[in-house]
Amino acid sequence: MKKALIIGVSGQDGAYLAQFLLKKGYRVYGTSRDAQMTSFGKLKTLGIHKEMEVGSVALNDFRSVLQVLNKVRPDEVYSLAGQSSVGLSFEQPVETFESISLGTLNLLEAIRFIGEPMKLYNASSSECFGNTEGLPANEKTPFSPRSPYAVAKAAAFWQVANYREAYGIFACSGLLFNHESPLRPERFVTRKIISTACSIAKGAAEKLELGNISIRRDWGWAPEYVEAMWLMMQQREPEDFVIATGKTHKLEEFLELAFSAVRLDWREHVELHQHLFRPTDILISRANPARAGRVLNWEARYGLADIVAMMVEAEMDQGDRSGGALSYSRIAAR
């Protein structure tokens, strides 16, 4: 039985990855910064919290990282933790850089120190590419980060590449474009849109405040993207991959689909505010995931309309707690 350690198991990707690996027959260990204070609500929502072991790790503390790796001795380590909001990174640049870049460095150094064959997956980001002038980014596209979050992710990416080359460690990075699900926190704009649209549809008198809705993104379905992470770890040699749908849409399209799904006109319920614009932002994000298709035999099955419909379904079901939990599990398995 293979053992997997998921650093950051309490997040969206961590929860779906844990579910995926358990179905594959793995023994799964998961960590958060403080396991005693974390509710692991997403694991409970998916009904898997009793099927795995959880613990605490502070990624910015080398000794803490070394202790958890020595204790678990995993075959595969998935590094998914760290500050994950682009918008918040402008307010917390130091914490963002330390949690992502220093955390990745500590994992790599601990694996090198232990000296046993442990594979490492690093959660990188499409934000590293910055503006590509509308051209689709692939694995050879130069980085041009435009936020503290993207700078941290870019630094972590090159740390992984350096340790792979210098020490022969099996370490790879997934350059994942945006991927959504009902487990997205409401601080993310996609979940904020879904949550507010459904709330208004249920009778709430509120307005949705947004910034720039002309930005274009490649949105995918998170439960599919964790499979791509696993496939990367099954290759004979570690390589980095762009993971995306290959299709780009305006945020305005996301808005229209979400409100239309609950029979509302978004224009009657949305207010745009200049102060919600980011200091710097990526206007158009495009991806070329062709290599993942050729090498990993992976491609996204769900498009934007499917994703919005599934998120709305789950959000509307939350009125009935038992029904909501069943809906999450059912949707995650699609």
C-alpha positions as CSV (number, residue, x, y, z in Angstrom):
1,M,0.0,0.0,0.0
2,K,1.5,3.3,-1.1
3,K,1.6,6.2,1.4
4,A,0.9,9.7,0.4
5,L,1.4,12.9,2.5
6,I,-0.8,15.9,1.5
7,I,0.5,19.2,2.9
8,G,-2.5,21.4,3.0
9,V,-5.2,18.8,3.1
10,S,-7.8,21.1,4.5
11,G,-8.1,23.1,1.2
12,Q,-10.1,22.5,-1.9
13,D,-7.4,20.6,-3.8
14,G,-6.2,18.8,-0.7
15,A,-9.6,17.4,0.0
16,Y,-10.3,16.2,-3.5
17,L,-6.8,14.7,-3.8
18,A,-7.3,12.8,-0.5
19,Q,-10.6,11.4,-1.9
20,F,-8.9,10.5,-5.1
21,L,-5.9,8.7,-3.5
22,L,-8.1,6.8,-1.0
23,K,-10.1,5.4,-4.0
24,K,-6.7,4.4,-5.5
25,G,-6.0,2.4,-2.3
26,Y,-3.4,4.7,-0.8
27,R,-2.8,5.2,2.9
28,V,-3.3,9.0,3.1
29,Y,-1.9,11.4,5.7
30,G,-2.8,15.0,5.7
31,T,-1.5,18.1,7.4
32,S,-2.6,21.6,8.2
33,R,-0.9,24.4,10.2
34,D,-2.8,23.4,13.3
35,A,-4.7,20.2,13.2
36,Q,-6.2,20.7,16.6
37,M,-7.8,24.0,15.6
38,T,-8.7,23.1,12.0
39,S,-12.2,21.6,11.5
40,F,-11.3,19.8,8.3
41,G,-14.7,20.6,7.1
42,K,-14.0,19.8,3.5
43,L,-12.9,16.3,4.4
44,K,-16.1,15.9,6.4
45,T,-18.2,17.2,3.5
46,L,-16.7,14.6,1.2
47,G,-17.2,11.9,4.0
48,I,-13.5,10.9,4.1
49,H,-12.3,12.4,7.4
50,K,-12.4,9.1,9.2
51,E,-10.5,7.3,6.5
52,M,-7.2,9.1,6.9
53,E,-4.7,10.4,9.5
54,V,-4.2,14.1,10.0
55,G,-1.5,16.2,11.8
56,S,0.1,19.6,12.1
57,V,3.1,21.0,10.2
58,A,4.6,24.5,10.0
59,L,6.1,24.7,6.5
60,N,8.2,27.7,7.5
61,D,9.9,25.6,10.2
62,F,12.4,23.1,8.8
63,R,12.3,21.0,12.0
64,S,8.6,20.6,11.8
65,V,8.8,19.6,8.1
66,L,11.6,17.1,8.9
67,Q,9.6,15.6,11.7
68,V,6.5,14.9,9.7
69,L,8.5,13.4,6.8
70,N,10.4,11.1,9.2
71,K,7.2,10.1,10.9
72,V,5.1,9.3,7.8
73,R,7.9,8.2,5.4
74,P,5.6,8.7,2.4
75,D,6.1,7.5,-1.1
76,E,4.5,10.7,-2.5
77,V,4.4,14.2,-1.0
78,Y,1.9,16.7,-2.4
79,S,2.7,20.3,-1.4
80,L,-0.6,22.2,-1.7
81,A,-0.3,24.5,1.3
82,G,0.5,28.2,1.5
83,Q,-1.4,31.5,1.1
84,S,-3.6,30.8,-2.0
85,S,-5.4,34.1,-2.7
86,V,-3.9,36.4,-5.4
87,G,-5.9,39.4,-4.1
88,L,-4.9,38.8,-0.5
89,S,-1.2,38.5,-1.4
90,F,-1.1,42.3,-2.1
91,E,-2.1,42.9,1.5
92,Q,0.1,40.1,3.0
93,P,3.2,39.9,0.7
94,V,5.6,38.7,3.3
95,E,3.4,35.9,4.7
96,T,2.6,34.9,1.1
97,F,6.2,34.6,0.1
98,E,7.3,32.8,3.2
99,S,4.4,30.3,3.2
100,I,4.9,29.4,-0.5
101,S,8.6,29.8,-1.3
102,L,10.2,29.0,2.1
103,G,7.8,26.2,2.7
104,T,8.7,24.6,-0.7
105,L,12.5,25.0,0.1
106,N,12.1,23.3,3.5
107,L,10.3,20.4,1.9
108,L,13.0,19.9,-0.7
109,E,15.8,20.2,1.8
110,A,14.1,17.8,4.2
111,I,13.7,15.2,1.4
112,R,17.3,15.7,0.5
113,F,18.4,15.4,4.1
114,I,16.4,12.1,4.7
115,G,17.9,10.6,1.6
116,E,15.1,8.2,0.9
117,P,13.1,8.0,-2.4
118,M,10.2,10.4,-1.9
119,K,8.4,12.0,-4.8
120,L,7.4,15.6,-4.5
121,Y,4.5,17.4,-6.3
122,N,4.7,21.2,-6.1
123,A,1.4,23.2,-6.7
124,S,2.6,25.9,-9.0
125,S,0.3,28.3,-10.8
126,S,-0.7,29.9,-14.1
127,E,-0.2,33.2,-12.4
128,C,3.5,32.7,-12.9
129,F,3.1,33.5,-16.6
130,G,1.6,36.9,-16.1
131,N,0.3,38.6,-19.3
132,T,1.2,36.6,-22.4
133,E,-0.4,39.1,-24.8
134,G,-3.2,36.7,-25.3
135,L,-1.0,33.9,-26.4
136,P,-1.6,30.4,-24.9
137,A,1.0,29.5,-22.3
138,N,2.8,26.2,-22.4
139,E,5.7,24.6,-20.4
140,K,8.3,26.8,-22.3
141,T,6.5,30.1,-21.9
142,P,8.7,32.6,-19.8
143,F,7.4,33.7,-16.4
144,S,6.4,37.3,-15.9
145,P,4.6,37.4,-12.4
146,R,2.3,40.3,-11.7
147,S,1.4,39.8,-8.0
148,P,3.2,38.8,-4.7
149,Y,1.5,35.4,-5.0
150,A,2.8,34.8,-8.5
151,V,6.3,35.9,-7.5
152,A,6.3,33.4,-4.6
153,K,5.0,30.6,-6.9
154,A,7.7,31.4,-9.5
155,A,10.4,31.2,-6.9
156,A,9.1,27.9,-5.6
157,F,9.0,26.6,-9.2
158,W,12.6,27.3,-9.8
159,Q,13.6,25.8,-6.4
160,V,11.9,22.6,-7.5
161,A,13.7,22.6,-10.8
162,N,17.1,23.3,-9.1
163,Y,16.8,20.4,-6.6
164,R,15.6,18.1,-9.4
165,E,18.7,18.9,-11.4
166,A,21.3,19.3,-8.6
167,Y,20.3,16.3,-6.4
168,G,18.3,14.0,-8.6
169,I,15.1,14.3,-6.5
170,F,11.9,13.3,-8.1
171,A,10.2,16.7,-7.9
172,C,7.7,18.2,-10.3
173,S,5.5,21.3,-10.6
174,G,1.9,21.5,-11.9
175,L,1.3,24.8,-13.6
176,L,-2.5,24.7,-12.9
177,F,-4.8,27.3,-14.3
178,N,-7.9,28.3,-12.4
179,H,-10.0,25.4,-11.2
180,E,-13.2,25.6,-9.2
181,S,-15.7,23.5,-7.2
182,P,-18.2,23.8,-4.4
183,L,-15.3,23.6,-2.0
184,R,-13.9,26.9,-3.0
185,P,-13.8,29.4,-0.1
186,E,-16.1,32.4,-0.6
187,R,-13.2,34.8,-0.7
188,F,-12.6,33.6,-4.2
189,V,-14.6,35.6,-6.8
190,T,-16.1,32.5,-8.5
191,R,-17.6,31.1,-5.3
192,K,-18.6,34.6,-4.2
193,I,-20.6,34.9,-7.4
194,I,-22.3,31.6,-7.0
195,S,-23.1,32.1,-3.3
196,T,-24.6,35.6,-3.9
197,A,-26.6,34.5,-6.9
198,C,-28.2,31.6,-5.0
199,S,-28.7,33.7,-1.9
200,I,-30.6,36.3,-4.0
201,A,-32.6,33.6,-5.7
202,K,-33.7,32.4,-2.2
203,G,-35.0,35.8,-1.3
204,A,-32.1,37.8,0.1
205,A,-32.0,41.5,-0.7
206,E,-28.3,42.1,-1.4
207,K,-26.0,43.3,-4.1
208,L,-22.9,41.6,-5.4
209,E,-19.9,44.0,-5.5
210,L,-17.2,43.2,-8.0
211,G,-14.2,44.8,-9.7
212,N,-13.0,44.1,-13.2
213,I,-15.3,41.6,-14.9
214,S,-13.6,41.9,-18.3
215,I,-10.7,39.7,-17.2
216,R,-10.5,36.4,-19.1
217,R,-9.5,33.1,-17.4
218,D,-9.3,29.4,-18.1
219,W,-11.6,27.8,-15.6
220,G,-11.6,24.0,-14.9
221,W,-13.1,21.5,-12.5
222,A,-11.0,20.9,-9.5
223,P,-11.7,17.1,-9.0
224,E,-10.3,16.5,-12.5
225,Y,-7.2,18.5,-11.8
226,V,-6.1,16.4,-8.8
227,E,-6.0,13.4,-11.1
228,A,-3.5,15.3,-13.3
229,M,-1.4,15.8,-10.1
230,W,-1.3,12.1,-9.5
231,L,-0.5,11.3,-13.1
232,M,2.5,13.5,-13.0
233,M,3.8,11.6,-10.0
234,Q,3.4,8.2,-11.8
235,Q,5.9,9.2,-14.6
236,R,9.3,7.6,-14.9
237,E,11.0,11.0,-14.9
238,P,9.8,14.1,-13.1
239,E,8.5,16.8,-15.5
240,D,6.5,20.0,-15.2
241,F,3.1,20.3,-16.9
242,V,0.5,23.0,-17.8
243,I,-2.9,21.8,-16.6
244,A,-5.9,23.6,-18.1
245,T,-9.0,23.3,-20.3
246,G,-7.5,25.3,-23.1
247,K,-10.5,27.5,-23.3
248,T,-10.7,31.1,-22.0
249,H,-13.8,33.0,-20.9
250,K,-14.6,36.5,-19.5
251,L,-15.6,36.7,-15.9
252,E,-18.7,38.4,-17.2
253,E,-19.6,35.1,-18.9
254,F,-19.2,33.3,-15.5
255,L,-21.6,35.9,-14.0
256,E,-24.2,35.5,-16.7
257,L,-24.2,31.7,-16.4
258,A,-24.4,31.8,-12.6
259,F,-27.4,34.2,-12.4
260,S,-29.1,32.6,-15.4
261,A,-29.0,29.3,-13.7
262,V,-31.2,30.7,-10.9
263,R,-33.3,32.7,-13.4
264,L,-31.9,36.1,-12.6
265,D,-30.4,38.9,-14.7
266,W,-27.0,39.7,-13.2
267,R,-27.2,43.3,-14.3
268,E,-29.9,43.9,-11.8
269,H,-27.9,42.6,-8.9
270,V,-24.2,43.5,-9.5
271,E,-22.4,46.7,-8.7
272,L,-18.9,47.3,-10.1
273,H,-16.4,49.3,-8.0
274,Q,-13.0,50.7,-9.0
275,H,-11.6,50.1,-5.5
276,L,-12.0,46.3,-6.0
277,F,-9.6,46.3,-9.0
278,R,-6.2,44.8,-8.2
279,P,-3.0,47.0,-8.4
280,T,-1.8,44.8,-11.2
281,D,-3.7,42.0,-12.9
282,I,-3.7,39.5,-15.7
283,L,-6.2,40.7,-18.3
284,I,-6.2,37.5,-20.5
285,S,-5.0,34.1,-19.3
286,R,-4.7,31.4,-22.0
287,A,-3.3,27.9,-21.8
288,N,-2.0,25.3,-24.1
289,P,-2.3,22.0,-22.2
290,A,-1.5,19.8,-25.2
291,R,1.5,18.2,-23.7
292,A,-0.5,17.0,-20.7
293,G,-2.7,15.3,-23.3
294,R,0.2,13.6,-25.1
295,V,2.3,12.6,-22.1
296,L,-0.2,12.1,-19.3
297,N,-3.2,11.2,-21.4
298,W,-5.1,13.8,-19.5
299,E,-7.6,16.3,-20.7
300,A,-10.4,18.3,-19.1
301,R,-13.9,16.9,-19.6
302,Y,-15.9,19.8,-18.1
303,G,-16.2,23.3,-19.5
304,L,-17.4,26.5,-18.0
305,A,-21.1,25.9,-18.3
306,D,-20.8,22.5,-16.6
307,I,-18.7,23.9,-13.8
308,V,-21.1,26.8,-13.0
309,A,-24.1,24.4,-13.2
310,M,-22.5,22.0,-10.7
311,M,-21.5,24.8,-8.3
312,V,-25.0,26.3,-8.4
313,E,-26.6,22.9,-7.8
314,A,-24.4,22.3,-4.7
315,E,-25.0,25.8,-3.4
316,M,-28.8,25.5,-3.7
317,D,-28.7,22.2,-2.0
318,Q,-27.0,23.6,1.1
319,G,-30.4,24.6,2.6
320,D,-30.9,20.9,3.5
321,R,-27.7,19.8,5.3
322,S,-28.0,16.2,4.6
323,G,-29.0,16.8,1.0
324,G,-26.1,19.2,0.7
325,A,-23.5,16.7,1.8
326,L,-24.9,14.1,-0.6
327,S,-24.8,16.6,-3.4
328,Y,-21.1,17.4,-2.8
329,S,-20.1,13.7,-2.8
330,R,-22.2,13.1,-5.9
331,I,-20.9,16.1,-7.8
332,A,-17.2,15.4,-6.8
333,A,-17.5,11.9,-8.4
334,R,-18.8,13.1,-11.8
